[in-house]
Amino acid sequence: MKAYSVLLACVFTGVFFASGPGCSSSNDAQSGISCTPGNYVFCRCADRAEGTKLCKPDGASFEACSTTAAAAGAGGGTCSGGEDLTDRNTGTDVNPPAQQAGPPGSPVDTCPGKPTAVTPGASIVIDGDTAGATSDLKGRAGACRAGDGSADHVYHLQPTGSGQLNITVKGEGELNPLIYLRSACANEESQVACAPPLGAAASVQLQTNVVAGSDSYLVVDAASGTTGKYKLTMKLTTGPFCGDGKVDSGEACDDANKVEGDGCSNSCRGVSGDPAAADCATSHAVHMWKGSTVSGTGSTAPYGNTFAKPGASCDPKVTSNAAPDHVYEVTAHAAGNLKVTLTPTDATYNVLLSARKTCADAATQGAGMCANASVAGAPATMTFAVQTNEKVYVAADGAADAKGAYTIKFELP
């Protein structure tokens, strides 16, 4: 740091502090300097602006970091984006001051819990004590049910980014902590993750994926009726994952949930199931990447007749198909030849497979975009060219008025 920066960091409203904690260099200040009540120390904003922060009377925490201009009365303000707590030498986070969970009867004591913003990249540290807290929650059947009857704390987590959330709770003394995460505070069946007890004064950890704007509820509980102090730490690291509602490279789908059989698998690589609608207005999404194979199971029985053409002859000008169909919207993320195979799982089902570039226009059926098995129980296969980022609409259909269950496979070799 240049000399004038040190001087600015030590000046506030005309008062100059002698050498000591208030005059530490930026690296010293960011690696955990001492806090002397009434003294200002150097800090740096997220936008790299230099600033100062005041040590509070408790001698253990600081006021918010403000730009040096504000400290000098020149019209600055609290850091835009907050304080930069990264150690410039190591690139790691400096532990932020611990928050307090709150006393018995405070929001942490019951649902919906203590509101807790979870910001990407920012470490959260909370000191809590369950002594005197109520016992009104318990984990879902299994290892985390051991907290039944023990005092508990609840945190209403409000993520502002999507990614992996790492949670650790370290107990003190006799406290034998356990933690679980729910999507609905008062519903134990909504539990999505659990870290069971490991013993008195142990650390329990869990990792879970969270989505921006989708709140969850963290319960800090304990086994064997134990109570006491604990330290909760959390950090959200952003990044794509299956279940974030965005289709990432290699994923066939992503419907932002963990429900199998609804048209998108928990792995985001399978498309089994029958969504509420599978027609031109709301088609069943499938994303194909170079070299990918996507499989699924389904049925035409729940749906209406969207593709009235083609008929058994595969001629898109012929209106002779009254069978219900299941429509897939296939997005090709690479150019190539898309191969689709439809195989009936019912020996009496005579399948018809067809595709279009415009869902509601049979005239956009191009070369290779139809296949009729002709025989009940036999598979149908079609192969046609697709361009990068092109959408095509594929219908699992039936000849005449045939309907039934099937397996389907999409390949982009």
Secondary structure, 3 states (H helix, E strand, C coil): CCHHHHHHHCEECCEECCCCHHHCCHHHHHCCCCCCCCCEEEEEECCCCEEEEEECCCCCCECCCEEHHHHCCCCCCECCCCECCECCCCCCECCCCCEECCCCCCHHHCCCCEEEEECECCCEEEEEECCCCCCCCCCCCCHHHHHCCCCCEEEEEEECCCEEEEEEEEECCCCCEEEEEECCCCCHHHEEEEECCCCCCCEEEEEEEECCCCCEEEEEEECCCCCCEEEEEEEEEECCCCCCCCCCCCCCCCCCCCCCCECCCCCCCECCECCCCCCCCCCEEEEECCCEEEEEEEECCCCCCCCCCCCCCCCCCCCCCCCCCEEEEEEECCCEEEEEEEEECCCCCCEEEEEECCCCCHHHCCCCCEEECCCCCCCEEEEEEECCCEEEEEEEEECCCCCCEEEEEEEEC
